[in-house]
């Protein structure tokens, strides 16, 4: 079933042609900017002068967060992108678990559900 209103402003979409999500290029751009700011909002920049081991732990936590975002996008994106988001999410989680088993426990609580799903896949 296709949408009948714009996902940004709820304006009606034209009933003919290919399925649409946005009523205009302006709404499409607004949605892109909102997604872009959400993606980068969850990543903290490295702390200057911080211990390199702590920076690695922070990067692993950020990678877990990225895997969670990719999994979410895999549910929401068009089919052509969804499977790639899901595949990258799964591969990223497997690689982190394999190469950083000691740091996996330090990942954010938000990604605990992702670790449980990964354990079920292996």
PENOR-V689093 format. One record per residue. N is the residue number from 1. NEAR is the number of other ideal C-beta (glycine too) atoms within 8 Angstrom. Layout:
n->N near->NEAR
n->N near->NEAR
//
This chain:
n->1 near->1
n->2 near->5
n->3 near->9
n->4 near->6
n->5 near->8
n->6 near->15
n->7 near->8
n->8 near->10
n->9 near->6
n->10 near->5
n->11 near->8
n->12 near->7
n->13 near->10
n->14 near->6
n->15 near->4
n->16 near->3
n->17 near->4
n->18 near->3
n->19 near->5
n->20 near->11
n->21 near->8
n->22 near->11
n->23 near->10
n->24 near->7
n->25 near->6
n->26 near->6
n->27 near->14
n->28 near->11
n->29 near->8
n->30 near->9
n->31 near->12
n->32 near->8
n->33 near->8
n->34 near->8
n->35 near->8
n->36 near->8
n->37 near->8
n->38 near->8
n->39 near->9
n->40 near->7
n->41 near->6
n->42 near->8
n->43 near->8
n->44 near->5
n->45 near->4
n->46 near->8
n->47 near->8
n->48 near->4
n->49 near->3
n->50 near->9
n->51 near->5
n->52 near->6
n->53 near->6
n->54 near->9
n->55 near->11
n->56 near->10
n->57 near->10
n->58 near->12
n->59 near->9
n->60 near->14
n->61 near->12
n->62 near->11
n->63 near->10
n->64 near->15
n->65 near->13
n->66 near->9
n->67 near->15
n->68 near->12
n->69 near->10
n->70 near->13
n->71 near->12
n->72 near->8
n->73 near->11
n->74 near->13
n->75 near->7
n->76 near->6
n->77 near->9
n->78 near->5
n->79 near->6
n->80 near->6
n->81 near->9
n->82 near->13
n->83 near->9
n->84 near->9
n->85 near->13
n->86 near->11
n->87 near->8
n->88 near->10
n->89 near->14
n->90 near->10
n->91 near->8
n->92 near->12
n->93 near->13
n->94 near->11
n->95 near->8
n->96 near->14
n->97 near->12
n->98 near->7
n->99 near->6
n->100 near->10
n->101 near->7
n->102 near->5
n->103 near->11
n->104 near->11
n->105 near->5
n->106 near->7
n->107 near->11
n->108 near->7
n->109 near->4
n->110 near->6
n->111 near->13
n->112 near->8
n->113 near->6
n->114 near->13
n->115 near->13
n->116 near->8
n->117 near->8
n->118 near->12
n->119 near->7
n->120 near->6
n->121 near->7
n->122 near->6
//
